[in-house]
């Protein structure tokens, strides 16, 4: 009898271990956008440790809501780890009805249809919570109505099931990419303002593997916030990052080999499953000879939870190593200093947008009264004065008025009086190469230098190309034919300024554009260059992409606004991009307007941005970064304050491309030095400080 009792006792334990479901009650989901919290405390689990032997295997929800794409649901474990179950899925459909989230389900929630009934893979990997924590404690379901409409919703009930053979978390221990670890000390990251966070970066240098047990390259304080506009609808968030001192003041710091600054971006690139699109636009713009945001691929761990591949990049801002224009302070409101520098953009007011002014000239398509809105980027909204606002507004008005005038093509008094023509056709080429569905009308940056330093409007830097290069299933973004500047959706509020169609009415502009195209197609825009570049990025990411797409299981499924078909492998994503790129290049070769009668006039290919040097001050080494767009000789010299030559290189013949020279200055005495770099027959002088 005792043996039978013992057997039944063991059977009872075995049954409990195999499957235990705990249910929780529901309640209303506010339509105000505020999250609602619902809890379960599975007390009978005791001190059970959650791992792959026994852990959370599924979560079930029942929600009544008339538009489920408004709904986000996140599971929060007792230790604070979070898993996004669903985020803005289901379109205009109704309800989650006995919807089970299970990592082993055949269908992703992103591919399901409302009312969601049955089993689905969640947006994020559920196994993250099976991380060795104790199952006993408070489990919370956070449900949020993402859009503040009048339609109310209710969580009817929900449950968690624990069982054997659970999926487990991925613990990042090493990577061929730099590793970024962020700790927000238990706080959720808001859209604004930045909150304090600890920041560690592990980076042993090119070709050296990085381990989380290594000494960090950076270990300090930072501020972090969610960033982006439409990208905030994705469960994998992008972040703005600022390096801080211990009391929250911004400090300039050199990170990942980039020049010292305080403002950085962690770009999630959730919808771009190749991770190539943004950086390819940056690289093309840089190879054309313009400043472009520097970047580095990293893997991110946030609050102990692996978040996948990110692009760590510079934020676009005024700086001697970024957009190198004159500094403009609030007390500079008259004379030459008032004329620059400025950074402004055409964009939505959401995301990082702010105040600005409306253009006096309507876009090319404006059936619903659409307008073009310019936003102040530098000086910042809180710093720019009334005089400065009026100056840049009037300057842009003068440019647009000249471009609208009958004599707009006059080389002296037409639009060229106010703008650098070559930056416009280079910007045109990047947007047309990529068939950027947002091109010209959103995330479009411009800048203007002080009059005494050139003073004309320039396009760029380029920014935000994750839904370009065949990654948008609307408004022609998925086809290789046609022009992006002829945006085919006239009812969309955000339209293309009239500039681009008007410029192509200037025969000289078209001919310059054609010559530039033919020249660049020989080198940095060749089919081979694109193939090699895409292969170099995908090869670099081949290891990490496996971890990323385990965390975010979206290969082979639709993520807005991916065009059909959806490759089921990373290699398939890369191959599809290359195939589209070849077809697009062929179309542009056939239809690029203009006639080029010169032999690829090299005046269109000269470097237009000065070299950069960093770190400055320097201690042991000084990096010199520059670009060449034609074969040329490059010579570098360093002089002390007395004009004595301290260092020189023999003239080296460089082909077109980007170059980085590292100079050992450890033997130099502390002081101020002048670096001179000569190329393309031009000399550029850069001052730097050597410290001990």
C-alpha positions in Angstrom: 0.0 0.0 0.0 2.9 2.4 0.8 4.5 1.6 -2.5 1.2 2.4 -4.4 0.9 5.7 -2.5 4.5 6.6 -3.4 3.9 5.7 -7.0 0.7 7.9 -7.1 2.7 10.7 -5.4 5.4 10.6 -8.1 2.8 10.4 -10.8 1.2 13.6 -9.4 4.5 15.4 -9.4 5.2 14.3 -12.9 1.9 15.5 -14.1 2.4 18.9 -12.4 5.8 19.2 -13.9 4.6 18.3 -17.4 1.9 21.0 -17.6 0.7 23.6 -15.2 -1.6 26.4 -16.3 -2.3 29.5 -14.3 -5.1 31.9 -15.2 -5.6 35.5 -14.6 -8.5 37.9 -14.9 -8.9 40.8 -17.4 -10.2 44.3 -17.5 -10.6 47.3 -19.8 -7.8 48.5 -22.1 -7.7 52.3 -22.0 -8.1 54.0 -25.4 -5.9 56.8 -24.1 -2.7 55.0 -25.0 -1.9 54.2 -21.3 -0.9 50.6 -20.7 -3.0 48.3 -18.6 -1.4 45.8 -16.2 -2.8 42.3 -15.4 -1.0 39.9 -13.0 -0.7 36.2 -12.2 1.1 34.7 -9.2 1.7 31.0 -9.8 2.3 30.1 -6.1 2.3 26.3 -6.5 5.4 26.5 -8.7 7.4 27.1 -5.5 11.1 27.5 -6.1 11.1 25.9 -9.5 13.9 27.1 -11.7 12.8 28.0 -15.2 15.0 26.6 -18.0 14.8 24.4 -21.0 13.9 21.4 -18.8 10.9 23.2 -17.3 9.7 26.6 -18.1 7.1 28.8 -19.8 5.9 27.1 -22.9 2.9 29.2 -23.9 0.7 32.2 -23.1 -2.9 32.5 -24.0 -5.0 35.7 -24.3 -8.6 36.6 -25.1 -9.1 40.2 -26.1 -12.1 42.0 -27.6 -11.1 44.9 -29.7 -12.5 46.3 -33.0 -9.1 47.0 -34.5 -6.4 44.6 -33.2 -3.6 46.4 -35.0 -3.9 48.9 -32.2 -2.9 46.3 -29.6 0.5 45.5 -28.1 0.9 42.8 -25.5 4.0 42.1 -23.5 4.8 39.5 -20.9 6.9 40.6 -18.0 8.5 37.9 -15.8 9.2 38.3 -12.0 12.8 39.2 -12.7 11.8 42.0 -15.0 12.7 40.4 -18.3 10.1 41.1 -21.1 8.9 39.4 -24.2 6.8 41.1 -26.9 4.0 38.7 -27.7 2.2 40.8 -30.3 2.7 44.4 -31.6 0.4 46.1 -34.0 -0.6 42.9 -35.9 -3.9 42.0 -37.6 -4.8 45.1 -39.6 -8.4 46.2 -39.2 -9.6 42.8 -37.9 -11.3 42.1 -34.6 -10.3 40.2 -31.4 -7.8 37.8 -30.1 -9.8 34.6 -29.4 -8.1 31.9 -27.5 -4.8 33.1 -29.0 -1.8 31.0 -27.9 1.7 32.2 -28.2 4.2 29.4 -28.5 7.8 29.5 -29.9 7.2 26.2 -31.7 4.0 27.2 -33.5 4.0 26.9 -37.3 2.7 30.4 -38.0 4.1 33.8 -36.9 1.6 36.2 -35.3 2.8 38.7 -38.0 1.3 36.3 -40.7 -1.9 35.5 -38.9 -5.3 37.1 -39.5 -7.9 38.4 -37.0 -9.7 37.1 -35.2 -6.5 35.4 -34.1 -7.5 31.8 -33.1 -5.0 29.0 -32.5 -1.2 28.9 -31.9 1.2 31.5 -33.2 4.9 32.3 -32.7 5.2 35.6 -30.8 6.9 38.7 -32.1 9.8 38.1 -29.8 11.2 34.8 -28.5 9.2 33.5 -25.5 12.1 31.4 -24.3 13.9 34.5 -23.0 12.0 34.2 -19.7 13.3 30.7 -19.1 16.6 32.2 -18.0 17.2 30.4 -14.7 14.9 32.6 -12.7 12.5 31.3 -10.1 9.0 30.9 -11.5 7.3 32.0 -8.3 6.5 35.7 -8.2 4.3 38.2 -10.1 3.9 37.6 -13.9 2.5 40.7 -15.6 0.7 41.0 -19.0 1.0 44.6 -20.2 -1.7 45.5 -22.8 -1.6 48.8 -24.6 -3.8 50.5 -27.2 -1.1 52.1 -29.3 -3.4 54.6 -31.0 -5.6 57.0 -29.1 -8.9 56.4 -30.9 -12.4 56.1 -29.6 -12.5 52.2 -30.0 -12.3 50.6 -26.6 -11.1 47.1 -25.8 -11.1 44.6 -23.1 -8.9 41.7 -22.0 -11.3 39.0 -21.0 -8.8 36.7 -19.5 -5.3 35.3 -20.0 -3.1 32.4 -18.8 0.4 31.0 -18.7 1.4 27.4 -19.1 4.6 25.9 -17.7 5.9 22.6 -18.8 8.8 20.4 -19.8 11.0 20.8 -22.9 10.7 24.6 -23.0 12.6 26.9 -25.3 15.4 28.7 -23.6 17.1 32.1 -23.8 20.1 33.0 -25.8 23.0 34.2 -23.7 25.5 36.2 -25.7 29.0 35.4 -24.6 31.0 36.4 -27.6 30.8 37.8 -31.1 32.8 38.7 -34.2 31.0 42.0 -33.9 31.4 44.6 -31.2 29.0 44.0 -28.2 27.0 46.8 -26.7 25.5 46.2 -23.2 23.0 48.7 -21.8 21.4 48.7 -18.3 18.6 51.0 -17.6 18.4 50.1 -13.9 14.9 48.7 -14.1 13.4 51.7 -16.0 11.4 51.5 -19.2 12.9 53.5 -22.1 10.6 56.4 -23.1 10.3 58.2 -26.4 11.5 61.4 -24.7 13.4 62.4 -22.6 16.5 60.3 -22.2 16.8 58.3 -19.0 20.1 57.3 -17.3 21.7 54.0 -18.4 24.9 52.2 -17.9 26.8 51.5 -21.2 29.5 49.0 -21.9 31.1 48.4 -25.3 33.3 45.4 -26.0 35.5 46.0 -29.0 38.9 44.4 -29.4 39.4 45.7 -33.0 38.9 44.4 -36.5 39.4 40.7 -36.9 39.6 40.1 -33.1 36.7 38.3 -31.4 34.9 40.1 -28.6 33.9 38.4 -25.3 31.7 39.8 -22.5 34.5 38.8 -20.1 37.0 41.1 -21.9 37.9 44.6 -20.6 35.3 47.0 -22.2 36.5 49.6 -24.6 34.0 51.9 -22.9 32.4 51.5 -19.5 30.4 54.5 -18.4 27.2 56.5 -18.2 24.8 57.3 -20.9 21.3 58.6 -21.6 18.9 56.6 -23.8 15.5 57.1 -25.5 13.4 55.4 -28.1 13.7 57.2 -31.5 12.1 57.1 -34.9 8.7 57.8 -36.4 7.0 54.9 -38.2 9.7 52.6 -37.0 8.3 52.9 -33.4 5.5 50.6 -34.6 8.0 47.7 -34.6 8.7 45.6 -31.5 12.5 45.9 -32.0 13.1 49.6 -31.1 15.7 52.0 -32.3 17.4 54.2 -29.7 19.1 57.6 -29.4 22.1 57.3 -27.2 24.2 60.1 -25.5 27.4 59.6 -23.6 27.1 61.3 -20.2 29.3 61.9 -17.1 28.2 60.7 -13.7 25.8 63.7 -13.2 24.1 63.5 -16.6 26.1 66.1 -18.6 26.9 65.1 -22.2 30.6 64.3 -22.8 32.4 63.7 -26.1 33.8 60.2 -26.4 35.4 58.2 -29.2 33.4 55.0 -29.6 34.1 52.1 -32.0 36.9 54.0 -33.7 34.7 57.0 -34.6 35.7 60.6 -33.8 34.7 61.8 -30.3 31.2 63.1 -29.9 28.3 62.6 -27.5 25.3 61.8 -29.7 24.8 58.3 -31.3 22.2 56.2 -32.9 21.3 52.5 -32.4 19.3 51.6 -35.5 17.3 48.4 -35.3 16.6 48.0 -39.0 13.8 45.6 -38.1 12.1 45.7 -41.5 15.3 45.3 -43.4 16.2 41.7 -43.0 19.4 42.1 -45.0 20.7 44.9 -42.7 22.4 46.4 -45.8 20.0 49.1 -47.0 20.8 52.0 -44.7 24.6 51.5 -44.7 24.7 51.0 -48.4 23.1 54.5 -48.9 25.6 55.9 -46.4 28.5 54.3 -48.2 27.5 55.4 -51.7 27.1 59.0 -50.5 30.5 58.8 -48.7 32.1 57.3 -51.8 30.7 60.2 -53.9 32.9 62.5 -51.7 30.4 63.8 -49.1 30.3 63.5 -45.4 28.2 60.5 -44.4 27.4 59.1 -41.0 30.0 56.6 -39.9 28.6 53.2 -38.8 29.5 49.9 -37.2 27.5 46.8 -36.8 27.1 45.6 -33.2 25.1 43.1 -31.2 23.0 44.6 -28.4 22.2 43.3 -24.9 19.6 45.4 -23.1 19.0 44.8 -19.4 20.5 41.4 -19.7 18.3 40.4 -22.7 19.8 39.8 -26.2 18.2 42.2 -28.7 20.0 41.3 -31.9 22.0 43.1 -34.6 22.0 47.0 -34.6 23.8 49.7 -36.6 25.7 51.9 -34.2 26.1 55.2 -36.0 26.8 58.9 -35.7 23.8 61.1 -35.3 23.6 63.9 -38.0 24.7 67.1 -36.3 27.0 70.1 -36.7 30.5 69.1 -35.7 34.0 69.4 -37.2 34.0 65.6 -37.8 30.3 65.4 -39.0 28.5 68.2 -40.9 31.4 70.6 -40.8 29.8 74.0 -41.0 30.3 77.1 -38.9 29.0 77.1 -35.3 26.1 79.5 -34.9 25.3 80.8 -31.4 22.3 82.7 -30.1 24.2 86.0 -30.0 25.1 85.8 -33.7 22.2 87.6 -35.4 23.8 90.1 -37.9 26.4 90.2 -40.6 28.3 87.3 -42.1 28.0 85.1 -39.0 24.2 85.1 -39.4 24.5 83.4 -42.8 25.6 80.0 -41.4 25.8 77.3 -40.6 22.4 75.7 -40.7 21.0 72.2 -41.0 17.4 71.8 -41.9 15.2 69.0 -43.3 12.0 68.0 -45.1 10.3 65.5 -42.8 7.3 64.6 -40.7 6.9 66.5 -37.4 6.9 63.2 -35.5 10.0 61.3 -34.5 12.9 63.7 -34.1 11.0 66.5 -35.8 10.2 69.9 -34.5 9.2 73.4 -35.5 10.0 75.0 -38.8 8.2 76.7 -41.6 6.0 75.9 -44.6 7.3 76.4 -48.1 5.8 79.2 -50.2 5.7 76.7 -53.1 3.5 73.7 -53.3 4.9 70.2 -54.2 4.6 68.9 -57.7 1.5 66.9 -56.7 -1.0 68.6 -54.4 -4.5 67.6 -55.1 -5.5 67.8 -51.4 -3.6 71.1 -50.7 -0.4 69.4 -49.6 2.5 71.6 -48.6 6.2 71.1 -47.9 7.4 71.7 -44.4 11.0 72.5 -43.4 12.2 71.8 -39.9 15.1 73.3 -38.0 17.8 70.8 -37.1 20.7 73.1 -36.3 20.6 75.4 -34.4 18.3 73.3 -32.3 14.7 74.4 -31.8 15.3 75.6 -28.3 18.4 77.6 -29.4 17.6 79.2 -32.7 16.7 82.9 -32.6 14.0 84.7 -34.5 16.7 86.4 -36.7 18.2 83.1 -37.5 14.8 81.5 -38.3 14.0 84.4 -40.6 17.4 84.2 -42.3 17.3 80.5 -43.3 13.6 80.7 -44.2 14.3 83.7 -46.5 17.4 82.0 -48.0 15.4 78.9 -48.9 12.6 81.1 -50.3 15.2 82.9 -52.5 16.4 79.5 -53.8 12.9 78.2 -54.5 11.9 81.5 -56.2 15.0 81.4 -58.4 14.2 77.8 -59.3 10.6 78.7 -60.2 11.6 81.7 -62.3 11.7 81.7 -66.1 15.5 82.2 -65.9 16.0 79.5 -63.4 18.7 77.8 -65.5 20.9 80.9 -65.8 24.3 79.9 -64.5 24.9 83.2 -62.7 21.5 84.4 -61.4 19.5 81.2 -61.5 19.2 78.5 -58.8 23.0 77.9 -58.9 23.4 81.3 -57.2 21.9 79.7 -54.0 22.7 76.0 -54.3 25.6 73.6 -55.1 24.4 71.9 -58.2 26.6 68.8 -57.8 25.1 67.9 -54.4 21.7 67.9 -55.9 22.5 65.4 -58.7 24.4 63.2 -56.3 21.5 63.2 -54.0 19.2 62.4 -56.9 21.3 59.4 -57.9 21.3 57.9 -54.4 17.5 58.2 -54.2 16.9 56.9 -57.7 19.4 54.0 -57.3 17.6 52.9 -54.2 14.1 53.7 -55.6 13.5 55.3 -52.2 9.8 55.4 -51.6 10.5 58.1 -48.9 13.0 59.9 -51.1 13.0 63.7 -51.4 9.9 64.0 -49.2 10.9 62.6 -45.8 14.2 62.4 -43.9 15.7 64.8 -46.4 18.5 66.8 -44.9 20.1 70.0 -46.2 22.7 72.3 -44.9 24.2 75.7 -45.5 27.6 77.1 -44.7 28.4 80.7 -43.8 28.6 83.0 -46.8 32.3 83.7 -46.3 32.9 80.0 -46.5 30.9 79.2 -49.6 27.4 79.9 -48.3 25.3 77.8 -50.7 22.6 75.2 -49.9 23.9 71.6 -50.1 21.9 68.4 -50.1 22.6 65.8 -47.5 23.7 63.9 -45.5 21.6 61.0 -46.6 19.5 59.3 -43.9 16.8 56.6 -43.5 16.9 54.1 -46.3 15.7 50.9 -44.6 12.6 50.8 -46.8 14.5 51.7 -49.9 16.3 49.3 -52.3 13.2 47.1 -52.9 11.8 47.1 -49.4 8.4 48.8 -49.8 5.3 47.2 -51.2 3.5 50.5 -52.0 3.8 53.6 -54.3 6.2 51.8 -56.7 8.9 51.0 -54.1 8.9 47.3 -55.1 9.5 47.7 -58.9 12.8 48.4 -60.7 11.3 50.7 -63.2 10.2 54.4 -62.9 11.5 57.4 -61.0 11.3 57.9 -57.3 11.0 61.7 -57.7 7.8 61.1 -59.7 6.1 59.8 -56.5 3.0 58.0 -57.8 0.7 58.4 -54.8 -0.7 62.0 -55.1 -3.2 61.4 -52.1 -0.3 60.8 -49.7 0.1 64.0 -47.5 3.9 63.9 -47.8 4.9 64.9 -51.3 8.1 65.6 -53.2 9.2 69.3 -53.5 8.9 70.7 -57.1 12.7 71.1 -57.2 13.5 67.7 -58.7 11.2 67.8 -61.8 12.2 71.5 -62.3 16.0 70.7 -62.3 15.5 68.2 -65.0 14.1 71.0 -67.2 17.6 72.5 -67.2 19.6 70.9 -70.2 22.9 71.7 -68.5 21.9 70.1 -65.3 20.8 67.0 -67.2 24.1 66.8 -69.0 26.0 67.2 -65.8 23.9 64.5 -64.3 24.5 62.1 -67.2 28.3 62.7 -67.1 28.3 62.1 -63.3 26.3 58.9 -63.8 28.6 57.5 -66.5 31.7 58.3 -64.5 30.5 56.7 -61.3 29.2 53.6 -63.1 32.8 52.9 -64.0 33.8 52.5 -60.3 31.7 53.1 -57.2 28.3 52.5 -58.8 29.3 49.5 -60.9 27.5 46.2 -60.6 30.6 44.6 -59.2 30.9 47.3 -56.5 27.3 46.7 -55.3 27.8 42.9 -55.3 31.1 43.1 -53.4 29.7 45.6 -50.9 26.6 43.5 -50.2 28.7 40.4 -49.9 31.1 42.1 -47.5 28.3 43.2 -45.2 26.4 39.9 -45.3 29.6 37.9 -44.7 30.3 40.1 -41.7 26.8 39.4 -40.3 26.5 35.7 -41.2 27.2 34.5 -37.6 25.2 37.2 -35.8 22.1 37.0 -38.1 21.4 33.5 -36.8 21.1 34.9 -33.2 19.1 37.9 -34.4 16.5 35.9 -36.3 16.2 33.4 -33.4 15.3 36.4 -31.2 13.1 38.0 -33.8 11.7 35.1 -35.9 10.7 37.1 -39.0 12.5 35.4 -41.9 9.9 34.2 -44.4 7.1 36.3 -42.9 5.7 39.7 -43.7 6.9 42.8 -41.8 5.6 46.1 -43.0 6.2 47.1 -45.8 8.1 44.0 -47.2 7.2 43.2 -50.8 6.3 39.7 -51.8 8.0 37.2 -51.8 9.4 36.9 -48.3 12.7 34.8 -48.5 12.8 32.2 -45.7 16.6 32.5 -45.2 19.1 35.4 -44.7 21.0 34.2 -47.8 17.7 34.5 -49.7 17.2 38.1 -48.5 20.7 39.0 -49.7 20.3 37.3 -53.1 17.0 39.0 -53.7 18.5 42.4 -53.0 21.4 41.8 -55.4 19.0 40.6 -58.2 16.8 43.7 -57.8 19.9 45.9 -57.7 21.2 44.6 -61.1 17.8 45.2 -62.7 17.5 48.7 -61.3 21.0 49.6 -62.6 20.1 48.4 -66.1 16.9 50.5 -66.1 18.8 53.6 -65.0 21.5 53.0 -67.6 18.8 53.0 -70.3 16.7 56.0 -69.0 19.1 58.4 -67.3 18.4 61.8 -68.9 21.0 64.1 -70.5 23.9 63.8 -72.9 27.5 63.6 -71.9 29.9 64.9 -74.6 33.0 65.0 -72.4 35.1 62.1 -71.3 33.7 61.9 -67.8 34.8 65.3 -66.8 36.7 64.7 -63.5 35.5 68.1 -62.2 32.3 66.2 -61.2 34.3 63.6 -59.3 36.5 65.7 -57.1 36.3 65.3 -53.3 33.8 67.8 -52.0 34.3 67.3 -48.2 37.5 67.9 -46.3 39.4 65.0 -44.7 38.7 64.4 -41.0 41.2 63.7 -38.2 40.6 62.0 -34.8 40.9 61.7 -31.9 41.6 65.4 -31.3 43.4 65.9 -28.8 45.6 62.9 -29.7 47.8 61.0 -27.3 49.5 58.1 -29.1 47.8 57.8 -32.5 46.1 60.1 -35.0 43.6 58.8 -37.6 43.3 60.6 -40.9 40.1 59.7 -42.9 39.6 60.8 -46.4 37.9 59.8 -49.7 39.1 59.8 -53.3 36.8 59.4 -56.3 39.4 59.2 -58.9 43.0 57.9 -59.1 45.3 60.5 -57.5 48.4 61.0 -55.4 48.0 61.7 -51.7 50.7 63.1 -49.4 50.4 63.8 -45.7 52.7 66.2 -43.7 52.6 67.4 -40.1 54.2 70.7 -38.9 54.7 72.1 -35.4 53.8 75.7 -34.4 57.2 76.9 -35.5 56.6 75.5 -39.0 59.1 72.7 -38.7 58.2 69.5 -40.5 57.6 66.7 -38.0 56.2 63.9 -40.2 55.7 63.3 -43.9 54.8 60.5 -46.3 55.9 60.0 -49.8 53.1 60.7 -52.3 51.1 57.5 -52.6 48.9 56.8 -55.6 45.4 56.0 -54.5 42.5 54.6 -56.5 39.0 55.8 -55.8 37.6 54.8 -52.4 37.8 55.6 -48.8 41.0 55.6 -46.9 42.2 55.6 -43.3 45.8 56.4 -42.3 46.9 55.9 -38.7 49.9 58.0 -37.7 52.0 57.3 -34.6 52.4 60.7 -32.7 53.5 59.2 -29.4 57.0 60.7 -29.8 55.6 64.2 -30.5 56.0 66.8 -27.7 52.7 68.2 -26.2 51.4 71.1 -28.2 49.5 72.3 -31.3 50.3 70.8 -34.7 49.1 71.4 -38.3 48.4 68.4 -40.6 48.4 69.0 -44.3 47.0 66.5 -46.7 47.4 67.1 -50.5 45.3 65.3 -53.1 43.7 66.1 -56.4 45.9 69.1 -56.5 44.3 70.6 -53.5 45.7 70.9 -49.9 43.7 70.7 -46.8 45.0 71.9 -43.4 43.8 70.4 -40.1 44.9 71.6 -36.7 45.2 69.1 -33.8 46.5 69.0 -30.2 49.0 66.5 -28.9 48.7 65.7 -25.2 50.7 63.4 -22.9 
